[in-house]
């Protein structure tokens, strides 16, 4: 599962002048998140139950963006059990009507500022080679974190994905000092 082709909008989004709130999702948001992801073509859809678990069991490492109370963005992630210093971002979804507002990056920065990520110094994600929009978002995130984004072998189309999905490249962002980022954000 990965971020899929999040297309930046050329003109300002209709909501660009409205306040965006970013926070923790809850179990009650699972169905709404599932419906929103379905509207974010060509994003890989998960089962409703998967999104429910993300919004409840993994709420501390997921983010939900709302405009006027309406969900318009969702980031799912988790801290890798084998690498407690690494946040893996599973999926970034931004509703078509809210694109062009840097919501994907803003939601990821929000997650990184949380207590649950106190020990996190590295971020991982996987992206297909054709997904230039996602590559741009994660490079922008690396720039905001004042660190590098390296690409490594990830999940191979034939070996890992049964030939049914393009190969995924592992992006490694870090190491970074998230406390320095939080201090810079407070000063801004």
N, C-alpha and C positions, 0 to 999 in steps of 0.2 A: 504494500500500500504506500502510496506516495502522493506528492503534490502533483496535480495535473494542470497544465496549461492555463494558469490564471492570467487572463489577458488584461493588461493595463488599458485603461480608458483614456482616449486622447483628450476629450473635453472634460471639464469638471463634472463630478457625479452630482446628481440632483440633490443629494443630501449633504453636499460638501460644506454648507453653512450651518448645519445642524450639529448639535453636540453628540458625540459618540461616547457611549459608556462601554468599558471593557471590564469584564469580571469573570468570576467562576461560573461555570454552568452547573446545573443541578439535574437530578433525575427527571424532573418535570420538563426539562428542555430536550430530552432525548428524541422525542418524535419531531419536534420543530427543527432540530438540527438535521435529522435524517431527511426531512422534506427539503430543507434548504440545500443540502449537499446534492440532492437529486436535481435541483435546478442549476447547479454549477457544472454543466457539461464542459468538458469530458471527464470531470473528476470521477474517480472510481467510487462507486456506491458501496457502502457497507450495509449490513443488516441493521434493522431498527434496534435489535438487542445490542449489537456492537456499539452503536452510538449511545444507547442508554448507559452501558457500562463506562464508556468514555466520560460521559457527563456526570456520572456518580462516583465510581471507583477511582477514576483518574482526574477528577475535577481540579485538583491542585496543579496539574500540569497541562490543563486545557484552558482555553479562553473562549468566551462568547462575547461578540461585539453587538451592540444594539444601538439603533437610532430611534428615538421616540418610543422606546420599549420593544421595538420590532427587531428580532435577530437578523443581522446582516453579515455576520462573519463568525467563523469557528476555526480554531486551531486545536488539533489533538496531538498530544505528546505524552511521553512517559520517561522516567529516569530508568536507564538500563540496569537491570538487576545485576549484570556482570561488570558494570562500570558505573558506580554511583556518582561519578563526577561528570557523567554524560547525559544530556537531555536529548532524546530522539524525538524529532518532530515527524509525526506520522502523516498528517494531512493538514492542508490549509485550504479553507473554502471562504470565498467572498462572494456574496450574492451579486448578480449582475448590476443591480441598481446602486451598489455601494463601491464599485470599483473606481480606482483612481484616487483613493484616499490614504494609501499606504497602510490599510488595515491589517494585512497579513504581517508585515513587519512590526506594527504597533502591538498586535496581539502577542507575538513572540517575545517582544521586549517586556511586555507586562508579565508573562509567565516567568521570565528570567529574574524579574524583580521580586518574586515571591519567596517567602521563607522556605518553601519546599525545595527551592533550588539553591539553597545556601552553599552547598558543596559543588555545584555545577561550574565547570570551567571549560567545557567543550559541548558543542551541539552537533548532532548528526542528523542527516536526512538522506533520502535517496531520490534521485531525479533522473528521468529518461533524457537521453542526449538531445532529443528533439524539443524538449520543453524549455525554450529560451526564457519565457516569462518567469518560471519558477527559479531558474538559474539567476536571473536578475534580482529577484526578491532576496535570495539567500546571499548573493554577493553584497547587496545593499545592507543586509543584516550584519555581515562580517565587517563592513566598513563602519557601521554604527558601533560595533563592539571593539573597533580598533584592533582587528586581528585578521588573520588570513583565512581563506577558504580553499582547502585542498581537495582534490578529487582522487578517489581510490576505487579499486574494483569493488563492485557491490553485488547485486543479484543478477545472475546471467539468465537470459531468456530461455535457453534450453536446459541448463543444469538446475536452475532453481524455480523457474516459472512455467515449466512444462510447455514451452513454445507458445504460450497464449498471451504473453505480455512482453513488450520491449524490455531489454536489459535496463537495469537501474544502476546508476553510478552513485557511490557513497560520497557524500559531501561531508567533510570534517571541518568545522568552523571552530577555531580556537588554537591555543588556549586564550581565554580572556578573563579579565577581572570584572565580574559583574557588579561588584561594589563600586568600582571606579565609574562604571557606566551610570549607576544609580546616582552617584554624587554629581556627575556631569548633567544628568537630567534634572536634578533638583536646582542646580545653578542656572539652568536655562530659563 
